Amino acid sequence: MSRSSFSEPESPAASVEGETTMTRTSSSASASSMASLVESVRACGSSGARLDKEYLRRRITIPHRLLAAIAEAIRSRDAGTTAAAAAVEEVGADGPCLGNDDVPEAPMVVFVNSRSGGRHGLVLKNRLQELMGEEQVFDLSMVKPSEFIQYGLACLEKLADLGDFCAKETREKLRIMVAGGDGTVGWVLGCLGELFVQSREPVPPIGIIPLGTGNDLSRSFGWGGSFPFAWRSAVKRSLNKAISGPVCRLDSWHILVSMPEGEVIEPPHSLRYLGESTYTQDGDIEGEVPEKVSCLEGVFYNYFSIGMDAQVAYGFHHLRDERPYLAQGPITNKLIYTGYSCKQGWFFTPCMSDPSLRGLRNILRLSIKKVNCSEWEQIPVPPSVRAIVALNLHSYGSGRNPWGNLKPEYLEKRGFVEAQVDDGLLEIFGLKQGWHASLVMVELISAKHIAQAAAIRLEIRGGQWRDAYMQMDGEPWKQPMSTEYSSFVEIKRVPFQSLIISASDYNDLLDKVHI
């Protein structure tokens, strides 16, 4: 049984034989995409290895006057009004040239995390600027995606409202590439999500150039798990894939952390403070709740976890921050991470000698909501579990699938459905002692299946543990626990889905094209 049938009807999409939902902006776009694919194959050969740079540039380059207007809007922070007026004046408001620029087939901008991937981030930025021009490549250390959306896209929208056909078509066709790790991709997706909230559709889909350590989002949509060895030609192929690749829908998950007033943490980039409020009780809780709570919120796309895996990630990130010379690239990071997980976390921690610190059930209470159900259901936490993960994708920990490819008989027996990325469900599993986690990560066994849920609530009770370690999409933090009051983590699906370009079927499409 495909579990897509259990999805809420907020973001309808066609599903074909239980595979990932893919949509086109229109039927005419589908036909033009196939025609473009034929052209691209002719231009670069059937293998795709000899892609002509000038041909690629013509397909993705945005007209200079629009790029200048976008840059000015971002620089002046004027939401596009002044810059749009200047762009109109350049061609003459009443002149025949207004809006008659050649509209590129697939206008594209790229966000680059120049600090990702060791030395690769900066050289990749230079290569992208060489391929498509400096004005279409944004360094995230200089221009945040929120600034591009608030001012740059607003400028295109303003020009479109003034009757500029080229700006209108560029805005509607725009695609975005993100060069970075999962955290960077999530950052851009989160900012693009504001377009749904503001009813500023269409929302540009994104493609990925992997620069991080795990790159699970990139792996899940066929963009690869690491920065390629032959990266100069691979960058061209990635841009070409982003032109015609089909668009997939991806569930996004909102997380709300509520803790006693006065508790202080160093939140990761993916969380932001909401301030203080009164905790609203929904369903049964076990511990005491303070009158006032401090709240943080964020959005994740791959996973949230609590326990030992987050503790290892937290230690690794601090080690890398203290000794940045160790982080010379993804391979080095993985070696350090593996060594760190053996030295600290799973194998050598106080819980090995103190049974009261051994299992997560000693500090938390897990409740879930199932699809189309408004009531919370408490789920027992297995006594040996030392990490709980709520997973959205099929990829975790650099490409592993800890949930596993489960047989239909097992799914039916447990009341589960087949895992998909767009069905409004999270897979909740547990990792036990270090050897169990190691066998799961090399995919010799599956993790401890706990539940599938449309919403999750964790009540964290203070006790002998002073801190709980958490992470979402690879960004960890240390969560303080009160011995007097409970803290809460609540997770629910965002009512709209993110859009990601798939590179997985590109070679299949090439095989179907007969020249």
C-alpha positions as CSV (number, residue, x, y, z in Angstrom):
1,M,0.0,0.0,0.0
2,S,1.4,3.4,-0.9
3,R,1.0,5.8,2.0
4,S,0.5,8.8,-0.2
5,S,-3.2,8.0,0.0
6,F,-3.1,9.0,3.7
7,S,-1.8,12.6,2.9
8,E,-3.8,15.6,3.8
9,P,-5.3,17.3,0.7
10,E,-3.6,20.7,1.2
11,S,-1.0,20.2,-1.6
12,P,-2.5,17.9,-4.3
13,A,-0.1,16.3,-6.7
14,A,-0.2,13.4,-9.1
15,S,1.3,10.2,-7.9
16,V,2.5,7.6,-10.3
17,E,2.8,4.0,-9.1
18,G,3.7,5.0,-5.6
19,E,6.8,6.9,-6.6
20,T,7.8,10.5,-5.6
21,T,5.2,13.0,-6.7
22,M,6.4,15.2,-9.5
23,T,4.6,18.2,-11.1
24,R,5.1,20.5,-14.0
25,T,4.2,24.1,-14.1
26,S,2.0,23.4,-17.1
27,S,1.5,20.9,-19.9
28,S,3.2,23.2,-22.4
29,A,6.2,23.4,-20.1
30,S,6.4,19.6,-20.2
31,A,6.5,19.6,-24.0
32,S,9.1,22.4,-24.1
33,S,11.2,20.6,-21.5
34,M,11.4,17.5,-23.7
35,A,12.3,19.6,-26.7
36,S,15.0,21.4,-24.6
37,L,16.3,18.0,-23.5
38,V,16.7,16.9,-27.1
39,E,18.5,20.2,-27.9
40,S,20.8,19.7,-24.9
41,V,21.7,16.2,-25.9
42,R,22.5,17.4,-29.4
43,A,24.6,20.2,-28.0
44,C,26.7,18.1,-25.6
45,G,26.6,14.6,-27.1
46,S,24.7,11.5,-25.9
47,S,26.9,11.1,-22.9
48,G,26.4,14.7,-21.7
49,A,30.1,15.0,-21.0
50,R,30.9,17.7,-23.6
51,L,28.3,20.4,-22.8
52,D,29.0,23.6,-24.6
53,K,29.5,26.5,-22.2
54,E,28.0,29.2,-24.4
55,Y,25.0,27.1,-25.2
56,L,24.4,26.6,-21.5
57,R,24.8,30.3,-20.8
58,R,22.2,31.3,-23.3
59,R,19.7,29.0,-21.7
60,I,20.0,30.3,-18.1
61,T,21.3,33.9,-18.3
62,I,18.9,36.6,-17.1
63,P,19.0,39.9,-19.1
64,H,21.5,42.3,-17.7
65,R,19.0,45.1,-17.0
66,L,16.9,42.7,-14.8
67,L,20.1,41.6,-13.0
68,A,21.1,45.2,-12.4
69,A,17.6,46.0,-11.0
70,I,17.7,43.0,-8.7
71,A,21.2,43.9,-7.4
72,E,20.1,47.5,-6.8
73,A,16.9,46.4,-5.0
74,I,19.0,44.2,-2.7
75,R,21.6,46.9,-2.1
76,S,19.1,49.7,-1.4
77,R,16.6,47.5,0.6
78,D,13.7,49.2,-1.1
79,A,11.5,46.2,-1.9
80,G,12.1,46.7,-5.6
81,T,10.3,50.0,-6.2
82,T,13.2,52.3,-7.0
83,A,15.2,49.7,-8.8
84,A,12.2,48.6,-10.9
85,A,11.5,52.2,-11.9
86,A,15.2,52.6,-13.0
87,A,14.9,49.4,-15.1
88,V,11.8,50.7,-16.8
89,E,13.5,54.0,-17.5
90,E,16.5,52.3,-19.1
91,V,14.4,51.0,-22.0
92,G,11.7,53.7,-21.9
93,A,8.4,53.3,-20.3
94,D,6.5,53.8,-23.6
95,G,9.1,52.4,-25.9
96,P,8.6,49.2,-27.9
97,C,11.6,47.6,-26.3
98,L,10.0,47.4,-22.9
99,G,9.8,43.7,-22.0
100,N,11.1,42.6,-25.4
101,D,14.4,41.2,-24.1
102,D,15.0,37.6,-25.0
103,V,13.6,35.5,-22.2
104,P,15.9,32.7,-21.2
105,E,14.6,29.2,-21.4
106,A,15.4,28.5,-17.7
107,P,16.5,31.7,-15.8
108,M,18.6,30.6,-12.9
109,V,20.3,32.0,-9.8
110,V,22.7,30.2,-7.5
111,F,23.3,30.5,-3.8
112,V,26.8,29.4,-2.7
113,N,27.9,28.7,0.8
114,S,31.5,29.6,0.1
115,R,32.5,28.2,3.6
116,S,31.1,24.7,2.9
117,G,33.1,21.8,1.7
118,G,36.5,23.0,2.9
119,R,38.3,24.7,0.1
120,H,35.7,23.7,-2.5
121,G,33.1,26.4,-1.7
122,L,35.2,29.3,-2.9
123,V,36.5,27.6,-6.1
124,L,33.0,26.5,-6.9
125,K,31.8,30.1,-6.6
126,N,34.4,31.3,-9.0
127,R,33.6,28.5,-11.5
128,L,29.8,29.3,-11.4
129,Q,30.6,33.0,-11.9
130,E,32.6,32.0,-14.9
131,L,29.8,30.0,-16.3
132,M,26.8,32.3,-15.8
133,G,28.2,35.7,-14.7
134,E,28.8,37.2,-11.3
135,E,25.4,38.8,-10.9
136,Q,23.6,35.5,-11.0
137,V,25.8,33.9,-8.3
138,F,25.1,35.0,-4.6
139,D,27.6,34.2,-1.8
140,L,25.5,33.5,1.3
141,S,28.0,35.3,3.4
142,M,27.1,38.5,1.6
143,V,23.5,38.1,0.4
144,K,21.1,36.1,2.5
145,P,18.3,34.2,0.6
146,S,15.7,36.1,2.6
147,E,17.1,39.4,1.2
148,F,17.0,38.0,-2.3
149,I,13.3,37.0,-1.8
150,Q,12.3,40.2,0.0
151,Y,13.9,42.6,-2.4
152,G,15.2,40.8,-5.6
153,L,12.1,38.8,-6.4
154,A,10.0,41.8,-5.3
155,C,11.7,43.8,-7.9
156,L,10.9,41.3,-10.7
157,E,7.3,41.3,-9.5
158,K,7.1,45.1,-9.5
159,L,8.5,45.1,-13.1
160,A,5.9,42.5,-14.1
161,D,3.1,44.7,-12.6
162,L,4.4,47.6,-14.8
163,G,3.9,45.5,-17.9
164,D,7.4,44.1,-18.4
165,F,6.8,40.8,-20.1
166,C,10.5,39.7,-19.8
167,A,10.4,40.3,-16.0
168,K,7.1,38.4,-15.7
169,E,8.4,35.4,-17.6
170,T,11.7,35.4,-15.7
171,R,9.9,35.4,-12.4
172,E,7.6,32.6,-13.4
173,K,10.3,30.4,-14.9
174,L,13.0,31.1,-12.3
175,R,14.9,28.1,-10.8
176,I,17.4,28.2,-8.0
177,M,20.6,26.1,-7.4
178,V,22.0,25.8,-3.9
179,A,25.6,24.9,-3.4
180,G,26.1,23.7,0.2
181,G,25.2,21.1,2.7
182,D,21.8,20.1,4.1
183,G,21.7,23.0,6.5
184,T,22.3,25.5,3.6
185,V,19.6,23.8,1.5
186,G,17.2,23.9,4.4
187,W,17.9,27.6,5.0
188,V,17.0,28.5,1.4
189,L,13.9,26.3,1.4
190,G,12.8,27.9,4.6
191,C,13.1,31.4,3.1
192,L,11.3,30.3,-0.1
193,G,8.5,29.0,2.1
194,E,7.7,32.6,3.0
195,L,6.4,33.0,-0.6
196,F,3.7,30.5,0.1
197,V,2.7,32.4,3.3
198,Q,2.7,35.7,1.4
199,S,0.8,34.2,-1.6
200,R,3.6,35.2,-3.9
201,E,3.5,32.1,-6.1
202,P,4.9,30.5,-8.1
203,V,7.7,29.4,-5.7
204,P,11.0,28.6,-7.5
205,P,12.1,25.0,-7.2
206,I,15.7,24.3,-6.2
207,G,18.5,22.0,-7.4
208,I,21.5,21.1,-5.3
209,I,25.3,21.0,-5.7
210,P,26.4,19.0,-2.6
211,L,29.1,20.6,-0.5
212,G,28.3,19.3,3.0
213,T,29.3,16.1,4.9
214,G,26.1,14.1,4.8
215,N,24.2,15.6,1.9
216,D,21.1,13.5,2.5
217,L,18.8,15.9,0.8
218,S,21.0,15.9,-2.2
219,R,21.2,12.1,-2.3
220,S,17.4,11.8,-2.0
221,F,16.8,13.7,-5.2
222,G,19.7,12.4,-7.3
223,W,22.2,15.2,-7.0
224,G,24.9,13.0,-5.5
225,G,26.4,12.5,-2.0
226,S,29.6,14.5,-2.3
227,F,31.4,17.1,-4.3
228,P,32.6,15.3,-7.5
229,F,36.2,14.7,-8.3
230,A,35.8,16.0,-11.9
231,W,33.9,19.0,-10.5
232,R,34.5,21.5,-13.3
233,S,32.5,19.5,-15.9
234,A,30.1,18.2,-13.2
235,V,29.1,21.8,-12.4
236,K,28.0,22.3,-16.0
237,R,26.0,19.1,-16.0
238,S,24.3,20.0,-12.7
239,L,23.2,23.3,-14.2
240,N,21.9,21.5,-17.3
241,K,20.0,19.0,-15.2
242,A,18.3,21.8,-13.3
243,I,16.9,23.2,-16.5
244,S,14.7,20.3,-17.4
245,G,14.6,18.2,-14.3
246,P,11.1,17.3,-13.0
247,V,9.9,19.0,-9.8
248,C,9.2,16.9,-6.7
249,R,7.2,17.8,-3.6
250,L,8.8,17.5,-0.2
251,D,7.1,17.7,3.2
252,S,8.4,20.3,5.6
253,W,8.1,20.0,9.4
254,H,7.6,22.8,11.9
255,I,9.2,22.3,15.3
256,L,8.4,24.3,18.5
257,V,10.6,24.0,21.6
258,S,9.0,25.2,24.8
259,M,11.1,25.4,28.0
260,P,10.9,27.0,31.4
261,E,11.3,30.7,31.4
262,G,14.9,31.7,32.1
263,E,16.6,28.7,30.5
264,V,19.2,29.7,28.0
265,I,20.6,27.8,25.0
266,E,22.7,28.5,22.0
267,P,20.3,27.7,19.2
268,P,21.5,26.6,15.8
269,H,20.9,28.6,12.7
270,S,17.7,26.7,12.0
271,L,16.0,27.8,15.2
272,R,14.9,31.3,16.2
273,Y,13.5,32.7,19.5
274,L,9.9,33.6,19.7
275,G,10.1,35.1,23.1
276,E,8.1,34.2,26.2
277,S,4.5,33.0,26.3
278,T,2.0,30.9,28.3
279,Y,2.1,27.2,27.5
280,T,-1.1,26.0,26.0
281,Q,-1.8,22.4,27.1
282,D,-3.0,20.1,24.4
283,G,-3.8,16.6,25.7
284,D,-2.4,14.8,28.7
285,I,0.9,15.8,30.2
286,E,2.8,14.2,33.1
287,G,5.0,16.8,34.6
288,E,4.5,20.3,36.0
289,V,4.3,23.2,33.5
290,P,5.5,26.7,34.5
291,E,3.3,29.8,34.0
292,K,5.7,31.2,31.5
293,V,7.8,29.4,28.9
294,S,10.5,30.5,26.4
295,C,9.9,29.3,22.9
296,L,12.0,28.6,19.8
297,E,10.8,27.5,16.4
298,G,12.2,26.2,13.1
299,V,11.6,24.0,10.1
300,F,13.3,20.8,9.1
301,Y,13.1,18.7,6.0
302,N,15.1,15.5,6.7
303,Y,15.1,14.6,10.4
304,F,14.9,15.6,14.0
305,S,16.7,13.5,16.7
306,I,17.3,13.5,20.4
307,G,19.8,11.5,22.3
308,M,23.2,10.0,21.7
309,D,23.5,10.7,18.0
310,A,22.8,14.4,18.6
311,Q,25.4,14.4,21.4
312,V,28.0,13.0,19.0
313,A,27.1,15.6,16.4
314,Y,27.2,18.4,19.0
315,G,30.7,17.4,20.1
316,F,31.9,17.1,16.5
317,H,30.6,20.6,15.6
318,H,32.3,22.1,18.6
319,L,35.5,20.3,17.8
320,R,35.4,21.6,14.3
321,D,34.7,25.2,15.5
322,E,37.6,25.1,17.9
323,R,40.0,23.6,15.4
324,P,38.9,24.7,11.9
325,Y,42.1,23.5,10.4
326,L,40.8,20.0,10.8
327,A,37.8,20.6,8.5
328,Q,39.6,20.4,5.1
329,G,36.8,18.7,3.2
330,P,33.9,16.2,3.4
331,I,36.1,13.1,3.5
332,T,38.2,14.5,6.3
333,N,35.0,15.5,8.2
334,K,33.6,11.9,7.9
335,L,36.9,10.4,9.2
336,I,36.9,12.8,12.2
337,Y,33.2,12.2,12.8
338,T,33.7,8.4,12.8
339,G,36.6,8.6,15.2
340,Y,34.7,11.1,17.5
341,S,31.7,8.8,17.6
342,C,33.8,6.0,18.9
343,K,35.7,8.1,21.4
344,Q,32.6,9.9,22.8
345,G,28.9,9.2,22.6
346,W,27.9,5.7,21.8
347,F,30.8,3.7,23.5
348,F,32.4,5.8,26.2
349,T,29.8,7.7,28.3
350,P,28.6,7.7,31.9
351,C,25.5,5.6,30.9
352,M,27.8,2.6,30.4
353,S,28.3,2.4,34.1
354,D,25.1,4.1,35.4
355,P,21.9,2.3,34.4
356,S,19.8,5.3,35.4
357,L,21.3,7.3,32.6
358,R,21.1,4.5,30.0
359,G,17.8,4.9,28.2
360,L,15.8,7.9,26.9
361,R,12.7,6.6,28.5
362,N,14.1,7.9,31.8
363,I,13.9,11.5,30.6
364,L,11.1,11.8,28.0
365,R,7.5,10.9,27.2
366,L,6.6,10.3,23.5
367,S,3.1,11.1,22.1
368,I,2.0,11.1,18.5
369,K,-1.0,12.0,16.4
370,K,-1.9,9.7,13.5
371,V,-3.3,10.8,10.2
372,N,-6.8,12.4,10.4
373,C,-6.8,12.0,14.2
374,S,-6.9,15.0,16.7
375,E,-6.1,13.1,19.8
376,W,-2.6,12.5,21.2
377,E,-1.6,8.8,21.7
378,Q,1.2,7.9,24.1
379,I,3.8,5.6,22.6
380,P,6.1,3.6,24.9
381,V,9.8,4.2,24.4
382,P,11.8,0.9,24.4
383,P,14.0,0.7,27.5
384,S,17.3,0.2,25.6
385,V,16.8,3.1,23.1
386,R,19.5,5.9,23.5
387,A,18.5,7.9,20.4
388,I,15.1,8.6,18.8
389,V,15.0,9.9,15.3
390,A,11.9,11.3,13.4
391,L,12.8,10.8,9.7
392,N,11.2,12.4,6.6
393,L,13.5,11.2,3.8
394,H,14.9,7.8,2.9
395,S,18.4,9.0,3.6
396,Y,20.0,9.6,7.0
397,G,23.7,9.7,8.2
398,S,25.3,10.1,4.7
399,G,22.9,8.0,2.7
400,R,21.8,5.2,5.1
401,N,18.3,4.0,5.2
402,P,17.8,3.0,8.9
403,W,14.0,2.5,8.5
404,G,14.7,-0.1,5.8
405,N,12.7,-1.4,2.8
406,L,10.0,-3.2,4.7
407,K,8.0,-6.0,3.3
408,P,4.2,-5.6,2.8
409,E,3.4,-8.3,5.4
410,Y,5.5,-6.5,8.1
411,L,3.9,-3.1,7.2
412,E,0.4,-4.6,7.5
413,K,1.3,-6.3,10.8
414,R,2.6,-3.1,12.4
415,G,0.0,-0.8,10.9
416,F,2.6,1.0,8.9
417,V,2.4,2.2,5.3
418,E,5.2,2.6,2.7
419,A,7.4,5.5,3.4
420,Q,7.2,8.5,1.0
421,V,8.6,12.0,1.3
422,D,5.4,13.8,0.5
423,D,2.7,11.9,2.5
424,G,2.5,13.9,5.7
425,L,4.1,11.2,7.9
426,L,7.4,10.9,9.8
427,E,9.1,7.5,10.5
428,I,10.1,7.3,14.2
429,F,12.8,4.8,15.0
430,G,15.3,4.2,17.8
431,L,19.0,3.4,18.1
432,K,20.1,1.4,21.0
433,Q,23.6,0.7,22.3
434,G,26.7,1.5,20.2
435,W,27.0,-1.8,18.5
436,H,23.3,-1.7,17.4
437,A,23.8,1.8,16.0
438,S,26.9,0.7,14.1
439,L,25.1,-2.3,12.5
440,V,22.2,0.0,11.5
441,M,24.6,2.5,9.9
442,V,26.2,-0.1,7.8
443,E,22.7,-1.4,6.9
444,L,23.1,-4.9,8.2
445,I,19.9,-4.5,10.3
446,S,17.1,-2.0,10.5
447,A,16.7,0.4,13.4
448,K,14.1,-0.2,16.1
449,H,10.8,0.8,14.5
450,I,8.6,2.8,16.9
451,A,5.8,4.5,15.0
452,Q,4.7,6.6,12.0
453,A,3.2,9.9,12.9
454,A,1.5,13.0,11.5
455,A,2.5,15.0,14.6
456,I,4.9,14.4,17.5
457,R,5.2,15.7,21.0
458,L,8.1,15.0,23.3
459,E,7.8,15.9,27.0
460,I,11.2,16.1,28.5
461,R,11.4,15.6,32.3
462,G,14.3,16.8,34.3
463,G,16.1,14.3,36.5
464,Q,19.7,13.1,36.8
465,W,20.4,14.2,33.3
466,R,21.1,18.0,33.2
467,D,21.0,18.4,29.4
468,A,19.4,16.7,26.5
469,Y,21.1,16.8,23.1
470,M,19.0,17.4,20.0
471,Q,19.6,18.1,16.3
472,M,17.6,18.8,13.2
473,D,19.0,18.3,9.7
474,G,22.5,18.1,11.1
475,E,22.4,21.2,13.3
476,P,22.8,20.1,16.9
477,W,22.2,21.9,20.2
478,K,22.3,21.2,23.9
479,Q,18.9,21.6,25.6
480,P,18.9,22.3,29.3
481,M,16.4,20.3,31.5
482,S,14.7,21.6,34.6
483,T,14.3,19.3,37.6
484,E,11.1,21.1,38.5
485,Y,9.3,21.6,35.2
486,S,8.9,19.8,31.9
487,S,10.1,21.1,28.5
488,F,8.3,20.2,25.3
489,V,9.2,19.6,21.6
490,E,6.2,19.6,19.3
491,I,6.4,18.7,15.6
492,K,3.7,19.2,12.9
493,R,3.7,19.3,9.2
494,V,3.9,22.7,7.5
495,P,0.7,23.2,5.4
496,F,2.6,23.6,2.1
497,Q,5.3,21.5,0.5
498,S,8.7,22.5,-0.6
499,L,9.7,22.1,-4.3
500,I,12.9,20.4,-5.3
501,I,14.2,19.6,-8.8
502,S,14.9,15.9,-9.2
503,A,18.1,14.8,-11.0
504,S,17.4,11.1,-10.5
505,D,15.5,10.5,-13.8
506,Y,17.8,12.6,-16.0
507,N,19.6,9.6,-17.5
508,D,16.4,7.7,-17.9
509,L,15.0,10.6,-19.9
510,L,18.2,10.7,-22.1
511,D,17.7,7.0,-22.9
512,K,14.1,7.7,-24.1
513,V,15.2,10.4,-26.5
514,H,15.8,9.2,-30.0
515,I,17.8,11.6,-32.2
